[in-house]
Amino acid sequence: MDNTKNKVEASTLYLVATPIGNLADVSDRAKKVLSEVSFVAAEDTRNSFKLLSALGIQAELVSYHEHNKHSSGERIIARLLSGESCALITDAGMPAISDPGEDIVRLAADAGIKVTVVPGACAAVSALSLSGLSTSKFVFEGFLPVKGSERKKRLDLLAKEERTMIVYEAPHKLKNTLEDLMKVFGEERKISLCRELTKLNEEIERTTLGEAVKRYNEKEPRGEYVLIIEGGTQKSDSDFSSLSPEEHIERYIALGMSKMDAIKQAARDRGVPKSELYKLVTND
């Protein structure tokens, strides 16, 4: 490595990617920067201390996360303006991607501070490349909204999305998210569920939303997930034209939906008022 070219500079913020599961993925440049900057800003200093210790690096760690980003960010900017250098890291992967690091980057840029990147692992791109779905155009959604009205509004917008979608999800929320996605996108939409990337138990499940809902009704999710979801206008999108309204509704009921939810989803798929299908199947 050319140490002259990669010399750590004063008054510079370094965005340093860290491994997402396999320590061997850390780059020589990342190790050099982490060992030579004035201090390291970390999402969780306990996790980062373990990482740096494993790499044989002793560095001053300061806490920078969602709940202290304003006060800590101001202190970091002041130190950078005084001539110090800082490496920003997250628990795993690339800082500032679905991460409060985006705020410190903006603050630094506004203050005229140099910001540069030490690239490396990123769960979103790694999962996309493994998904088997289209990678020519994609959109990163991160975590979906939790609140019901915001979540529904976001999913309704995504239903019109033509690009491959990347979504992060925690294991305890996965089942509900898969069910919500199926209700809006249809059971035949393709999805790749990626977990434990680069780790010993790495698993990539390439399936459909309908099959994913069935599978996770029978087993408990484990580990953090990256969901890669097929875009809405691709050829494999659901085609319900061959089904009668009754058959359409029964398909959703077979997947575990209540009768009313099945009616609502079938109506959405067919572009008709739900009252029309309700009257048909209840003979009212």
C-alpha positions in Angstrom: 0.0 0.0 0.0 1.3 3.5 -0.9 1.4 5.1 2.6 2.2 8.5 1.1 -1.0 8.5 -1.0 -3.0 7.2 2.0 -1.5 9.5 4.6 -4.1 10.5 7.2 -4.7 14.3 6.9 -5.6 16.9 9.5 -9.1 18.4 9.7 -10.5 15.4 7.8 -13.6 13.2 8.5 -13.1 9.7 7.3 -16.1 7.5 6.7 -14.7 4.0 7.3 -16.6 0.9 6.3 -16.3 -2.0 8.8 -17.0 -5.7 8.3 -20.7 -6.9 8.4 -19.8 -10.2 9.8 -16.4 -11.5 8.7 -13.5 -9.7 10.2 -11.2 -10.7 7.3 -13.1 -8.3 5.1 -11.6 -5.2 6.7 -9.2 -3.5 4.3 -5.5 -2.5 5.0 -6.4 1.1 4.4 -9.3 0.9 6.9 -6.9 -0.4 9.5 -4.3 2.3 8.7 -6.8 5.1 9.0 -8.4 3.7 12.2 -5.0 3.5 13.8 -3.7 6.9 12.8 -6.7 9.3 13.2 -6.9 11.5 16.2 -10.1 9.8 17.4 -12.8 7.4 16.2 -16.6 8.3 16.4 -18.7 5.1 16.9 -22.3 4.2 17.0 -21.7 1.8 19.9 -18.4 2.3 21.6 -18.6 -1.2 23.2 -18.9 -3.0 19.9 -16.3 -0.7 18.3 -13.9 -1.3 21.2 -14.1 -5.1 20.5 -13.5 -4.5 16.8 -10.5 -2.3 17.3 -9.1 -4.6 19.9 -9.4 -7.6 17.5 -7.5 -5.5 14.9 -4.8 -4.6 17.5 -5.7 -0.9 17.3 -5.8 1.4 20.3 -7.8 4.6 19.6 -9.8 7.2 21.5 -13.5 6.3 21.0 -16.3 8.9 21.2 -20.0 8.1 21.1 -22.0 9.2 18.2 -25.5 7.8 17.6 -29.1 8.7 16.9 -29.8 9.9 20.5 -26.8 12.2 20.9 -26.0 13.1 17.4 -26.7 16.9 17.9 -24.5 17.4 20.9 -21.8 14.9 20.0 -21.8 16.2 16.4 -21.1 19.7 17.5 -18.1 18.5 19.6 -16.8 16.4 16.7 -17.0 19.3 14.3 -15.2 21.6 16.7 -12.3 19.1 17.0 -12.1 18.7 13.3 -12.0 22.5 12.8 -9.1 22.6 15.4 -7.0 20.4 13.2 -7.8 16.9 14.4 -8.9 14.0 12.2 -11.8 11.6 12.9 -12.9 8.2 11.6 -16.6 7.6 11.7 -17.7 4.0 12.0 -21.0 2.3 12.5 -21.7 -1.1 14.1 -21.3 -2.8 10.8 -21.0 -1.7 7.1 -20.9 1.7 5.6 -21.5 4.8 7.9 -24.2 7.3 6.8 -26.3 4.6 5.1 -29.5 4.3 7.1 -27.4 5.7 9.9 -27.1 9.0 11.8 -23.7 9.5 10.2 -25.5 11.3 7.4 -26.0 14.3 9.8 -22.3 14.6 10.7 -21.4 14.4 7.0 -23.7 17.3 6.3 -22.4 19.3 9.2 -18.8 18.8 8.1 -19.6 19.7 4.5 -21.4 22.9 5.6 -18.3 23.8 7.8 -15.9 23.4 4.9 -14.3 20.3 6.4 -12.9 17.7 4.0 -14.9 14.4 4.1 -13.6 11.3 2.4 -14.5 7.6 2.3 -12.7 4.3 3.0 -15.0 2.0 1.1 -15.9 -1.6 2.1 -18.7 -3.8 3.1 -22.3 -2.7 2.7 -25.2 -5.1 3.6 -27.6 -3.5 1.1 -25.3 -3.9 -2.0 -24.0 -7.3 -0.9 -27.6 -8.6 -0.6 -28.6 -7.1 -3.9 -25.7 -8.8 -5.7 -26.7 -12.2 -4.2 -30.4 -11.8 -4.8 -30.8 -13.1 -8.3 -33.1 -10.2 -9.1 -32.4 -7.2 -11.4 -29.5 -5.1 -10.3 -29.6 -2.6 -13.2 -31.9 -0.2 -11.3 -32.7 -0.3 -7.6 -33.9 1.8 -4.7 -32.8 1.6 -1.1 -35.7 1.9 1.4 -33.9 1.0 4.6 -36.4 0.3 7.4 -40.1 0.8 6.6 -42.2 3.1 8.8 -43.6 1.4 11.9 -46.8 3.4 12.4 -49.8 2.0 10.6 -50.9 5.0 8.5 -47.3 6.0 7.5 -46.5 2.4 6.8 -49.5 1.9 4.6 -48.9 5.1 2.7 -45.3 4.1 2.0 -46.2 0.6 0.9 -48.9 1.9 -1.4 -46.2 4.2 -3.0 -43.8 1.3 -3.3 -46.4 -0.8 -5.0 -45.9 1.4 -8.1 -42.1 1.2 -7.8 -40.5 -0.4 -11.0 -37.0 -0.8 -9.6 -35.7 -3.6 -7.3 -36.3 -2.5 -3.7 -33.9 -3.0 -0.7 -35.4 -3.1 2.8 -33.8 -3.8 6.1 -35.8 -5.7 8.8 -35.2 -7.0 12.3 -36.1 -10.7 13.0 -38.9 -9.9 15.5 -40.7 -7.8 12.9 -40.1 -9.9 9.8 -43.4 -11.9 9.8 -45.5 -8.8 9.9 -43.5 -7.1 7.3 -43.8 -10.1 4.9 -47.5 -10.2 5.4 -47.9 -6.5 4.8 -45.7 -6.7 1.6 -47.8 -9.6 0.3 -51.1 -7.8 0.9 -49.9 -4.8 -1.1 -47.6 -6.4 -3.8 -49.4 -9.8 -4.2 -48.3 -13.3 -3.4 -46.3 -14.0 -6.6 -43.9 -11.1 -6.3 -40.3 -12.4 -6.0 -38.2 -11.7 -3.0 -34.8 -12.7 -1.7 -34.3 -12.8 2.0 -30.7 -12.4 3.0 -29.4 -13.0 6.6 -26.1 -13.4 8.4 -24.2 -12.1 5.3 -20.5 -13.1 5.3 -21.0 -15.2 8.5 -20.8 -18.9 9.0 -24.6 -19.3 8.8 -25.1 -17.0 5.8 -28.5 -17.8 4.1 -30.1 -16.5 0.9 -33.8 -17.5 0.3 -35.0 -16.8 -3.2 -38.7 -17.2 -3.3 -42.1 -15.4 -3.6 -43.9 -13.3 -1.0 -46.6 -15.9 -0.7 -44.1 -18.7 -0.1 -42.1 -16.5 2.3 -45.2 -15.9 4.4 -45.9 -19.6 4.6 -42.3 -20.5 5.5 -42.1 -18.0 8.3 -45.4 -19.0 9.8 -43.6 -22.3 10.4 -40.2 -21.1 11.6 -38.9 -18.3 13.7 -36.7 -15.7 11.9 -33.1 -15.4 13.2 -30.6 -12.6 12.6 -30.9 -9.3 10.8 -32.5 -9.4 7.3 -32.0 -7.6 4.1 -35.0 -8.0 1.8 -34.6 -7.7 -1.9 -38.0 -7.3 -3.6 -38.7 -7.5 -7.3 -39.9 -4.3 -8.9 -43.6 -3.8 -9.7 -43.6 -3.9 -13.5 -41.5 -6.9 -14.1 -42.9 -9.8 -16.1 -43.4 -12.1 -13.1 -45.9 -9.7 -11.4 -49.1 -11.3 -10.3 -51.7 -11.9 -13.0 -55.1 -12.6 -11.5 -57.1 -12.3 -14.7 -57.5 -16.1 -14.9 -59.1 -16.3 -11.4 -62.7 -15.7 -10.5 -63.2 -13.2 -7.7 -64.0 -16.1 -5.4 -60.8 -18.0 -6.3 -58.8 -14.8 -5.9 -60.1 -14.3 -2.4 -59.6 -18.0 -1.5 -56.0 -17.8 -2.5 -55.4 -15.1 0.1 -57.4 -16.9 2.8 -55.2 -20.0 2.1 -52.2 -17.9 3.0 -53.6 -17.1 6.4 -55.5 -13.8 5.8 -58.9 -13.2 7.3 -61.8 -13.2 4.9 -62.1 -9.4 5.1 -58.4 -8.8 4.5 -58.5 -11.2 1.6 -61.5 -9.3 0.1 -59.7 -6.0 0.5 -56.5 -7.2 -1.1 -58.3 -8.9 -4.0 -60.2 -5.7 -4.6 -56.9 -3.8 -4.7 -55.4 -6.3 -7.1 -58.4 -6.1 -9.4 -58.9 -2.4 -9.2 -62.5 -2.6 -8.0 -64.2 -1.3 -4.8 -64.0 -3.8 -2.0 -67.8 -3.5 -1.5 -68.3 -5.0 -4.9 -66.4 -8.2 -4.0 -67.9 -8.3 -0.5 -71.4 -8.3 -2.0 -70.5 -11.0 -4.4 -69.0 -13.4 -1.9 -71.7 -12.8 0.8 -74.6 -12.8 -1.7 -75.9 -9.5 -0.1 
